[in-house]
Amino acid sequence: MKIVLIAPYKDLLEIAMEVKKDLDVDIELELGDLSEGVKLAREWEKKGADVIVSRGGTYQLIKESISAPVVEIKVSAFDILRQFKGLIGYQQIIGVAGYKNVIYGCEVIGEILNLNLIKVVIEKEEEGPRQVAAAKEKGVSLIIGDTIGAYSAKKLGLESRLITSGKEAVAAAVNEAFRLAHALQAEKEKAEQIRTIVDFVHDGIIAVDKEGVISTYNRMAEKIFKKPAAEAIGRKIEAVVPNTKIYEVMKTGKPQIGELQEVSDTMIATNRVPIVVGNEVVGAVATFQDVTMLQKVEHKIRRQLADKGLVAVYKFDDIVFLSEKMKDAINQAKKYAMLDSTVLIFGETGTGKELFAQSIHNASRRKNGPFVAINCAALPENLLESELFGYAEGAFTGARKGGKAGLFELAHRGTIFLDEIGEMPPGLQSKLLRVIQERRVMRIGDDRLIPVDVRIICATNRDLVKMIKEGKFREDLFYRINVLQINIPPLRERKEDLDVLVPYFIKKYSLGCGKYIKGITSGAMELLKTLNFPGNVRELESIIERACALCEGTLIDVGDIKFYYREESNTPPEKESYESIKPLEEVEKEYIVKVIKLTGGNLSEAARKLGVNRTTLWRKLKKNRAPE
């Protein structure tokens, strides 16, 4: 977006420079009063300026001279009042001269201060000097006014005071200009979107006003009626569509759907719908389809859907982090991407497990193949089975003719991502194990095996070792999927990542809200760092999105964050108390047990993870009597 501020006087230009720096926004600044300002505005309009910002008479003249939107730097009563400083008890006549939008309300100030004021409203630049001279003849010795009023007084030898605008007024106008530019951009995008939709749908579309004059006529209508839009728009519809019934629709107010009519030896299906505003019919829209083309169009759409590629969007470069823990996890994942072995990603909810899975796929030799993802907890067992493995024709009531390929088949020569693998029903776990071992799938109701070349990535937020002991997860499946393991650290263990994640989400959601939020106060950031984030990065993203919606300034503050607690739990999270601190020996014991579980009881691997040798680990196990 291109925003241009044209300052009528030098002091205002300097204030605008400060505002530009404070708000950290990209705006163009120019110095030009009245006609010179208009000249600059016209030049910038030719360069594609979205919004012009100016003040006083310059604003008024620019607004009348260009078609681009113009935002005014408002002059308040306080701006005028500042120039009356030291004038209480002033006995001589004071003139207030300038454009109406600058000196509006000056009479009230004169009454309050008991001053003798003459109001000089200037409407045209060239009349300013004459009007000020006339005021001088009436005994005016001091002129308070805008640039034209003050400068005219100065030339006539009168004392003058220029009504200036404060920093707050300039900042408010700049923010308003950006809001307006965003709104205009959104409207342009919407209009272009509608135009594109209208032009590229497979239906001919004609819209008419209440007089039957064509206002919309798309490309497909051109093909069907063999008449270009230039010869149709602005003409009566009967000149384009013979024997049209659209007037009946406008008269009755009732739509006509699916009617057939013949146009130039072609049978077309027509829908006619009235346009009703309030209780009045103000026009109608008719859509047309060439019946002979319907089957071809349907066939083409089906083929496109069948051939549609399943792709991974994210790459490692898309992961926002600062911490060493995340750096280590990403480096580990990059190494795994070079292999074809099964990967098991451990991580709490919201840590970005699918982000890692997609990144691994896009960094692998399978990056040009499909990436198919499914949440194993989202579907009931029978539906999940048919989605994973597909089904043969007639396998069950309602089965699609010809059967359906499962996700493993769709992922052939690519990657399949099984999210929440710990939630997979036990019955399906055995079938998945067989597919992993044999690299072949059998559709439900079929007796033939289909070879698949698929890389498998699994993810879970559950303790699978504990689930194995409870009989909820197959041990043999665990060892099949736990070939390459990645542990994504929770956000509470890498709080330094907040320093890059928070600005990233602020930038993302402030633009979506149409706001210009520069960042976050130190107090609000410290408050965020006290959170445990059970929802991890996903929870942080929700907090920042809500804070952006609530924020009324340029920085997210504590109040914007605390609102989250009022809705979620009414109280902010409490810091851990002194009494909750465990002895170091107990913490060490718990940590050792956890690592051993995560490594499936492999003490050599556990020792490597803990950074000690196997003998030291044995000694600590014996001392703490921790289970092996």
C-alpha angles and dihedrals in degrees: 000000000000116000119180125194115198111196117203092207137030098246090056090051090054091050089049089054090055092048091050090054095044095049092039092223132148108240133146117238126206136173115222135130126213111314092015088052090050090052091052092047092053091050091050092047088057088051090056103261110178098202134008121210123200144138144241120339091351089059090048094051094044091050090055094045108049136045096220115097116268125205120205125224095226119232109215131200087254090059090054092042092056089066091056091064110135094010099104106125092016104157102195128082115275121203121210106199132178147078114325095248090059103044097036110137097018092125091065091054089051091052094048093048092039093236130152103243133181115198115215111190111197116201101169129038095228092053094056100086092046093049093048090048089053089052090052090055088056090059102267110157100174129042122201110187154112123294096286092045096045095042093047089052091049091053090052092052095251124139108255140189122197118223103230133191124237128234092256092058092050092048091049091051092048091050090048090051091054092046089051092047090051091050092048091048090051090050091049091050091048093048091047090046091052091046091050092047092049092048099045105040115107092241126085108238127200124174124189135186123236090278092056094251113148114244101163125038118161134203095263089053087054090056095045097046095031093228126116120239091245089065095044109041111087094021130103113270094237088066088063105027112042117216091010117183095198091108088061090057092051091047097049098030089223123123123238112214130192099359120159124226135168120237121178093340090309122115112224133182112229135199119190121191128178120233107228124190111185103324096325127097105227099174144319143248125219125192124197133197128189100234092206090059098048096087092047091050092048091049091050093050092049091050092049092051091049092049095044111128122233107221141181113235105192131074133188089263088063093062109101113211146133105183127102090229092061091042090056092047092050093047089051091049091049090056091049090051089068091060133067098220124119115271126210115200117200118196142131120258113289097019094115106259094157089046088059092044093053091045091052090051093049091050094048133086086255093064092113091052127080124286111210121186131187133173108227091202095054100070136052116251099260093047093044090053093052091046093051100041105019126221140254125243110281094013090134141348109296095018112154118258108260091020128254133270116237127229092262089060092046089052093055109145089006140067133289117202116205106195120196091015089170089069094058111121114251092243092060094044091071092049091049090050090054092050091050092049099043101028088222131108133205119207119230109271093014131108101204129087120229116208114229130190101207136152110216124214118181130188136191143166092202130097098249093184089058090046090053090055089049091050093244098114130040113249093210091052090050092056090047095054097034095072097114114022130199124185114199107205117232118249093250088065094052105040090156087074087070087074090068102024095055095053089044093055093041090056091046098050102031089062090048090053091049090243134126103224110171098195145292134302119250090244093055091046091051089050090053090051090059092061123100092210101212086183091049119198092351090056092046090051091053092049093051093045090053092044090053090052091051099039113107098181137046095274130054107238137194092270092058090054097041090057085072091063094048090058099037105037108345090236133068117244115278121232117244112275125233090248091060093063111111126212113269092240091056093047090050091050093050092047093050091050091049093051092048090052092048091052092050094247094306101145094189091055091044091052090051092050091049092048095238133107122258093254092055090049091052090051093051091047091053093046095049095033089227117170115259 
